[in-house]
Amino acid sequence: MSISLYFLIGFLVLVVIGIAAYLLSARKYQSSATVANSYDQWTVDGILEFYWGEHIHLGHYGSPPQQKDFLTAKSDFVHYMVKWGGIEKLPPGTTVLDVGCGIGGSSRILARDYGFAVTGITISPNQVKRAIELTPFGLNVQFAVDDAMALSFPDASFDVVWSIEAGPHMPDKAVFALELMRVLKPGGVLVLADWNQRDDRQKPLNFWEKPVMSQLLHQWSHPAFSSIEGFSELLVATELVEGEVITADWTQQTLPSWLDSIWQGVARPGGWLRFGVSGLIKSVREVPTLLLMRLAFGAGLCRFGMFRAVRANSRTELMDQNFTNQTPSSLVREPST
Ligand SMILES: C[S@@+](CC[C@H](N)C(=O)[O-])C[C@H]1O[C@@H](n2cnc3c(N)ncnc32)[C@H](O)[C@@H]1O
């Protein structure tokens, strides 16, 4: 047998193992504990960090997208988001809460390059441990385990609330929206980036989109995706937003990330040696989800949403402006300031 035939057989075996692992070991969302458990495992085995670096989020490849180093695109994303959110000129010492901070990639950039005083929270204890290990002494960043669905901070604690790609893990998006706005000081800014689905109130999911969406939810512990329109409405419904929620769609800017993620596995074979056969199987297991994500974002089923909202001075002030009718009673929670 020629060597290329061996390669072909090896490749096909890997594909079969990958698909089997994918189908047999879905990580369906059950509670925040299942999310914590998934991220704890991903952190301990080190595979995600080896390929994705310290940022567990998509990269920004420019507009129109250009070829770029995978890891550079990720750190670039943070700088584009700072600029888009209009927070780059805020003074040193500005307090920032990074909600769903992963292993702290964004938190460290915000502290190091912008002088902010950053608190990063995540549901995964192992991520907190790793984030602390990765943070140089003297950088103004701290990390803690906390649940974004019931943040332990008092109302009006931060100048900026920042969050990247944590929303799909939240079981109740209205509560998530309220928590984000609640901990902002009056005049403070929420800057959030998230995976969203198309607004299915306008165009329902069709015959192929439904099973694809179900895989995207069940493979990576996501209870649901909101739409860009739907989540902005939930932010407004908190009655804590001054003016309008500004949104943008960065699907095109971030789209190359999906195939680039798969390419990393080929281009950096050092990972095969480092993580062995079990690492290879774990990596190959993610390939179908990455391909489905690429399909979903490329075909308009999913959209990459950017959100910016300013915290109003008080809820009472907004109630005077007739915002009350839009607020479900389940959201009513008086801020202490
Ligand atoms: C896709 S990762 C993004 C991490 C980080 N923002 C980054 O960009 O590198 C999602 C993050 O959300 C966190 N997360 C999920 N559910 C959470 C919850 N209920 N409370 C706090 N963090 C949560 C996860 O632990 C993880 O750190």
The ligand as a Tripos MOL2 file, in Angstrom:
@<TRIPOS>MOLECULE
LIG
   27    29     1     0     0
SMALL
NO_CHARGES

@<TRIPOS>ATOM
      1 C1        -17.3070   31.3510   24.9930 C.3       1 LIG1
      2 S1        -16.6560   31.6620   26.5840 S.3       1 LIG1
      3 C2        -16.0900   33.3240   26.4110 C.3       1 LIG1
      4 C3        -15.0160   33.6650   27.4130 C.3       1 LIG1
      5 C4        -14.4400   35.0510   27.3470 C.3       1 LIG1
      6 N1        -15.4770   36.0720   27.3090 N.3       1 LIG1
      7 C5        -13.5310   35.1900   26.1740 C.2       1 LIG1
      8 O1        -13.9750   35.8440   25.2490 O.co2     1 LIG1
      9 O2        -12.4290   34.6620   26.1920 O.co2     1 LIG1
     10 C6        -18.1110   31.8330   27.6000 C.3       1 LIG1
     11 C7        -17.8230   32.2060   29.0410 C.3       1 LIG1
     12 O3        -19.0500   32.4360   29.7250 O.3       1 LIG1
     13 C8        -18.9370   31.8570   31.0140 C.3       1 LIG1
     14 N2        -20.2710   31.5820   31.5550 N.ar      1 LIG1
     15 C9        -21.2180   30.7540   31.0710 C.ar      1 LIG1
     16 N3        -22.3020   30.7660   31.8640 N.ar      1 LIG1
     17 C10       -22.0290   31.6450   32.8620 C.ar      1 LIG1
     18 C11       -22.7580   32.1040   33.9910 C.ar      1 LIG1
     19 N4        -23.9970   31.6790   34.2560 N.pl3     1 LIG1
     20 N5        -22.1710   33.0010   34.7940 N.ar      1 LIG1
     21 C12       -20.9060   33.4530   34.5600 C.ar      1 LIG1
     22 N6        -20.1820   33.0430   33.5060 N.ar      1 LIG1
     23 C13       -20.7330   32.1550   32.6710 C.ar      1 LIG1
     24 C14       -18.1320   30.6020   30.7890 C.3       1 LIG1
     25 O4        -17.6260   30.0860   32.0000 O.3       1 LIG1
     26 C15       -17.0590   31.1510   29.8370 C.3       1 LIG1
     27 O5        -16.0570   31.7660   30.5760 O.3       1 LIG1
@<TRIPOS>BOND
     1     1     2 1
     2     2     3 1
     3     2    10 1
     4     3     4 1
     5     4     5 1
     6     5     6 1
     7     5     7 1
     8     7     8 2
     9     7     9 1
    10    10    11 1
    11    11    12 1
    12    11    26 1
    13    12    13 1
    14    13    14 1
    15    13    24 1
    16    14    15 ar
    17    14    23 ar
    18    15    16 ar
    19    16    17 ar
    20    17    18 ar
    21    17    23 ar
    22    18    19 1
    23    18    20 ar
    24    20    21 ar
    25    21    22 ar
    26    22    23 ar
    27    24    25 1
    28    24    26 1
    29    26    27 1
@<TRIPOS>SUBSTRUCTURE
     1 LIG1         1 GROUP 0 **** ****
